[in-house]
């Protein structure tokens, strides 16, 4: 028990699993996402089974199952399909991509993001629903609070909040200043549950974002600009998902231009403490 408690205290993935799992239960039990438990169960089963098989064949630590569970929860929160085989394929693509699409020891794409984009584009039987969270003001606040806790633990506060801040500033300038729309339109946009989950739990994945803090700041601003352009020039309601897919292959260039050590889930917290001690 002591060993388990120690592992939980030093690995931020447990917190992310708890928060994302709570969001899913809220959606299924409170918001009434009908039959969603079957889809979510499919994501979990395929992600965990695929990751377990990879760990066994490559003789790697089974700690990676925690990341696979996070991927399955991310898919559950964002990707919808009435066909369970589509859900299973998305989960398989997401996990297998971590082993195939790698550069310099890092997987290039965020696993959940890649699974979502490919299955939406190729199957025509899956979609991303940005309006599934309802109109409650409490839930977006809960997402932001949970994101603040997680991002502080993985040292990625600037990634999520700079992206969100720049995107919302662009939205404000377009909707309220340029078009003259009522401020309520912008407030509705800023409290959208899906964009918050995306900003605080997907693009901030420490294994697929640039290693250096300055690089992540630039990267986040560029990501917000791409999202804004895709949303209003191409009318893509799921623009953030596609923006991350577009920008991810360029992350190795950021890592080459800004040299910093790679993030490791097991020692990430200790590295953060070491940096503070060295200042």
N, C-alpha and C positions, 0 to 999 in steps of 0.2 A: 504493500500500500504506500509506503514511504517513497519507493522508487517511482510509482505512478504519479504521486502528488508532485514530486520533483520534476518529472517530465512535463506535466501540465503547466507548472509554474514558469518553465523556461521556453516552452514552445508555443508561439502565438497562434498556431493553427488550431489549437483547441478552442480558443476564444472565437475564432472565425467560424468554426463548425457550429458552436453554440448559437451565435447570433444568426447565421444564415438558416440554421435549422429552425430557430424561433420564428423567423420571417415566413418560412414555408408553412409551419403549423398555423400561423396567423392567417395566411391566405386560404388554406384548406378549411380550417375549422371556423374562422370568423367571417371571412369574405365569401365563403362558399364556392371555392373553385371545384366544381363538380368533376369527379373521376380523376382529379389531379394526383391523388395518392398512387394510382397505378403507374402513371408516367414517372413520378418521382422515384418510386420503388425500382422501376426499370433502369433509370439513370444510375441509381446507387449500385444495383446488382452488377450491371455491366462495367461500370467504372472500377469498382473494387475487385471484381474477378479478373479483369484485364490487367490491372496494376499488380495484383498478387501473382499472376502468371509471369509477368515481366520480371518482377523481383526474384521469383524462384529460378527462372531460366538464367538470369544474369547474376545470380547469387548476391543480390543487393539487400540492404536493410528493408524491412517491411514498414519502416517509418513513412515511406512514400504513400502508404495507404491513407494517411491523413490528408495529403494533398489530393489524392484521388476522390476522397469523400467531399472535399471542398469543391472540386470540379463538378461533381454530381449535383451538389446543392446549387451551384451557380447555374447549371443547366436547368434545374427545376424552377428557379426563380425567373428565368428569362425566356426559355425556349418552350414552345407549345406545339403539340401535334396530337391528332386523334389516333394515330397509328403507332402502336408500341414498337414495331420494328424500326420505325424512323427514329424514335427516341433511343433505341438500343444502338443504332448505327452512329448517331451523333455522339453518344457516350464513348463508343469504341474509337472513333476518329480522334476524339479529344485526348484520350489517354495514350493511344499508340503514337500520336504525333510527338509526345515528349521524348520518345526514344528515337524517332526517325529524323525529325526536323530539328537538328541541333547545330550550334556553332560555338566553338570555344567553350565547351562545357555547359552551355545554357540552351534550353529549348527556345526556339525563335518566336513561336506564337504562344499566346495565352491559350491553354488547352480548351477551356470552355468556349472562348471566343472563336477559335478555329472550328470547333464542332458545330457551333451555331451557324456561322456563315456558310460553311460548306453544305450543311444539310438543308438550309433554307434555299440556297441557290440551286442545288442539284435535285432535290426531291420534289419540290413544289408542294409538299405536304406538311410543312412546318412554318411557324411564324413567331414573331416576337410581339408581345402585347404590351404597349406602353401605358395603357389605361387600366390595368388590372387591379391597381391598389386602391381604387375608390377615391373619395374626396376628404378623408379624415386628415386633420392637421397633426394628429399625434404620431401617426406612423412615420411620416418623413422625418420628424424630429427624432424618433427612436433610431431610424437608420443613420442619421448624422451622428448621434451620440455613440452608437456602436462603431461606426466608421472611425470616429475620433480615437476611441480606445484601441482598435486594431492597428491603425496607422501609426499611432505613437509607439506601439510595441515593435513594429517592423521598420521604424524610422522612414516612413513614406508619407508623412503628413503633407509635404509640399506637392506630391504627385496628384493626389485626389482633389485637394482643395484648390490648387491653382487651376487645374483643368476645369473644375466646376465653376470657380469664380470668373475665369476668362470667358467661358461659354455663356454664363448668365449675363455678364456685362455686354457681350455681343447681342444677345437676345434682347436686352433692355434697350440698347441703342437702336436696334431695328424696329422693335414692336412699339415702344413708347415714344422714343424721340423722333424716329424717321417716319413711321406709319401713323403715329398718333393714336394707337389703340389704347383702350383703358388699361390701367395698371393691373387690373385683375387678370388679364391674359398672361402677363409676365409672372405674376404670383402663382398662377396655376402651373406654369411651366417649371418654375423653380422648386415646386413642391412635388413634382412627379416622382413617384417611388422608383420606377425603373431606371431613370437617369441617375438617381442617387445610389442605387445598388451598383450600377455600372461604374460610376465615378469613384466610389469608395471601396468596392470589393472586387472589381475586375481589373481595371487598368492599373491598380496599385500592386498587383502581384509582384513581390520582390524578386522572383526568379525570372521574370520576363521584362522588367523595366530596366532602364540604364543603371549601371552600377554607381555612377557618381551623382551627387546631389545636384550640382549645377546642370549636368546633362538632363536629369529628370525634370528640372524646371523648364528648360527649353523644349524638351520632348512633350511635356504637358501642354504648353502653350500651342505648339504646332498641332497637337491632337485636337485641342479645342477649335482651332481654326479650320481644320479638315472637317470636323463634325458640323460646324456652322455652315460651311460651304455645301456639304452634302445634303444638309437638312433643307436649305432654302434654294439652292440651285437645281438640285436633282429631286427634291421633294421626298427624301428618304426618311420615313418616320423613325427608323431604327438606325439613324446616321451614326451614333456613337459606336455601335457594334462594328460597322463597316470601316469607320475611321481607324479603329484600333487594328483591324485586319490589314489595312493599307500601310500603316506606319510601322508595325511590328518588324518587318524585314530590315528596317533601317536601324534598329536598335544596336546591332553590332558596330555600326559606324560611330554611334554616340559613345560606345564603350571604348573604341579605339582612340577617339579624340579626347575623351576625358578618362584618364586612367584611375581605376579604383578597384578594390577587391570585390569579388562576387559575393552575393548574399548566400548564407547557409542557414537553413532553418534551425539546426541544432546549436549553432554557435552565434546566431544573429544577435541575440540579446547581449551576449558576452562581448561581442565586437563593439556594440553600441556603448557599453559601460567603459570599455577600454579607451574608446575615442574621447569620452568625457574626462577620463582620468588623465589623458595625455594633454588636454588643453590647459 
